Amino acid sequence: MRSKFDEQLAELNNQMTKMGIMIEDSIAKAVTAMSKKDEELAKNVMEGDSEIDHAQKKIESICFNLLIQQQPVAKDLRTITAAMKMVTDMERIGDHAADISEMTIFMGNGEREADFSHINKMASETVLMLHWSIEAYVEKDMEKAKAVIAHDDIVDRLFDEAKKDIIALILKNPKDGEEATDLLMVAKYFERIGDHATNIAEWVIYSLQTSACKE
C-alpha cells in the first residue's frame, strides 16, 4: 500500500516539475516577444496559458486522489496540502506571463525608447526564483526555499530601477507617457511573479518546519 502511495507522490513531484518548466518557458517567451515586438510569439504564450491551467487541474486531481484513496499520515498530508497551495501561485505566474504578452500586443510594433535592461533582468531573476522554489519542494530543501525568499529583495530593487528608467523616459519625452505606463505594468507583473515564487517557497518551508517538529 505504501509503495503505491510513494509512486503517486513521485508522480506528483514529476507533474509539479513539468508545470514549473512550462511556466519558465512562458516567461522566457513573453520576454522575447516583448523585446522583439513579436506579436505571434506573444499570442503563442497567451494560447499556451490553457495548457498551464490543465496542468494545475491534473496536479490537483493527483492531490485529491492521494487524500481520498490513500489516507496519508500527517507528514504526507502536509506535503500534499503544500502542493495544492503552490499550484495556485504557479497558475497565477502563468497568468502573468500571458498578461505580459497581452501588453506586448497592445503596444504593437511602434518605436520604443525605453531601456528594457532592468525589466529583462527582473525576468531572469524571477525565472530563477520559480525554478529554485519547485526544486526546493521536490528535494525537500529548506535552504533553497530560504534562498528564494531572500532573492525577492533583488527583484524588488530591480523593480525600483525599472521605475526610475520609466520616469526618465517620461521626462525625456512626455509624448512617450503611454508607453511608459505600459512598461510600468509589465514591470509590476514581474514583481508579482517574484511574490508568487516567494509564496511557493514559504509553503515549502512551512511544510518542512512542521514536519521537523512532529518527527
N, C-alpha and C positions, 0 to 999 in steps of 0.2 A: 504493500500500500504506500509506504514511504517512498519507494523508488519511483512509483508513478507520480507522486506529488513532486519529487525532485525534478523529474523530466518536465513537468508543466512549469515549474519555476524557471528552469533553464530556458524553456520556450518563451516565457515572459521576458527574461533578460534579453533574449535574441530579438524579440519584437521591439523592445524599448530601444535597443541599439539601432535597429533598422529605421525606426521612426526618427531617431536623432540624426542619422545620416541624411534622410530625406529633407529634414529641416535645414541642416547645414548647407545642403545643395541649393535649397530655395533661397537662402540668404545670399549665397555667393552669386547665383544667377540674378537676383534682384539688384545687387550692387553693379554687376557687369552691365545689365540693361540700363541702369541709370547713367553710368559713366559714359556708355557708348550710344546713348539715346536709341536703344534697340527696343522698339515697341513690340516686336514679335516675341522677343525673349521675355519681356515683361508680361505679355499675355500668357506665355507658357507657364510662368510662375503662378499667375492667378488661377489658371486652369488646374495646375497641379495641387492647389490647396485642397481640392476634394479628396485626393489620394491621402493627404495627411489626416484629414477628418476620418477617412476609412481606417487608417492605421490606429487612430485613437480608439475607435469603436472596437477594433479587433483586440487591442490590449485590455480594454475594459471588459470585454467578453471573457478573456482568459482569467482576469481577476475574479469576476463573478463566479466562474466555474470552480476556481480554486476555493473560494469562500463557501460555496454551496455544497460541492461534491466531496471535498477533501477534509473539511473540518480542521483547519490549521490550528496549531498551537499558538500561544501568544506572540512568540518571536516571529513566526511566519505571517501571522495576521498583520503585524506592524509593517512588514516588508511589502505585503500586498496592498495595504492601505496607502503606503507611501507612493507606490507605483500609480495608483488611481489618482492621487492628488497631483503627481508630477505630470501625467499626460495632459491634464488640463492646461498647465503652464506651457507644455510643449506645443499643444494645439494653438494657443494664443501666439506663440512665436511664429508659427506658420502663417497665422492670420496677418501678423505684422509684415512678414516678407511679401505677402500679397498686397498689403496696403502700400508698401513702398513702391511696388511695381505699378500699382494704380496711379500713384503720384507721377511716376515716370511717363506714363501715357498721357496724363493730364498736362504735364509740362511740355510735351510734344518734342519736336525736333529743332526748336529755335536755338539761337545762340545763348550760351550760358557763361556768365563771367565769374561765377563763384569758384572758390577754392574747395575742392572736394577731398583734400588730403585728410582732414580730421574725421570727416564722415566715413571715408574708406577705412581709416584706422579703427573707428568705432565698430565697423562691420567685422573686421578681422578679430578684434578682441571679444566681441560677443559670440562669434562662432567658437572661439577657443573656450569661453566660459560654458557654453552649451555642451561642447564635447567633453570637457572635464566633468561636468555635473552628471552626465549619463554614465561615464566611466566610474565615477565615484559610487553610483548606485550599484552597478553591476559588480564592481570589485569590492564593494563594502569598504571604501577607502575614505575615512573621515577627514584625513589631512588634505586630500584632493578637494573634497567638498568645501573645506575651510578656505582653500586657495581660491576657489570660485568666488566666494563671498568677498574676500579681500580684493580680488581683481575688479569688482564692481566700482571701486574708487577710481580706477584707471578710466573706465568708460564714462563715469561722471565728469572727470576732468576733461576728457576729450569732448564731451557734450558742451562744456563751458567754452572750450576753444572754438568749437564749431559755431557757437552763438556769436563769439567775437568776430569770426570770419563773416558771418551773415550781416552783422551790424556794419562792418567795414564796407561790405558790398552796397548797402543802402546809402551810406554816407558818400561813397564814391559816385554812385549814380542812382538817385532816388527813383528813376523810372523802373529799376530792377526790383522794386519792392515786392511785386507779386512773386517773382522767382525766389526772393529771399524768404518769403512766408512759406512757400512750398518746401524749400530746403530745410527750414526750421522744423517742419512737420516730419520730414524724413529723419532728421537727427533725433527727434523725440521718439520716433518709432524704435530706433536702435537703442536709445536709452531704456526704453521699456523692455526690449528684448533682454538687455542686461539684468533688469529687475526680475524677469521671469526665470532666467537662468539661476539667479540668486535664490529665488523661491524653491527651485528644484533642489539646489544644494542644501538648503535649510531643512527640507523634508528628509534628505538623506541623513543629515546629522541627527535630526530628531529620532529617526528610527534606530540608528546605531547607538545613540546615547541611551535610549530607553532599553534597548536590548542588553546593553552592558550592565545596566542597573538591575535587570531582572535575573541575569545569569549568575 
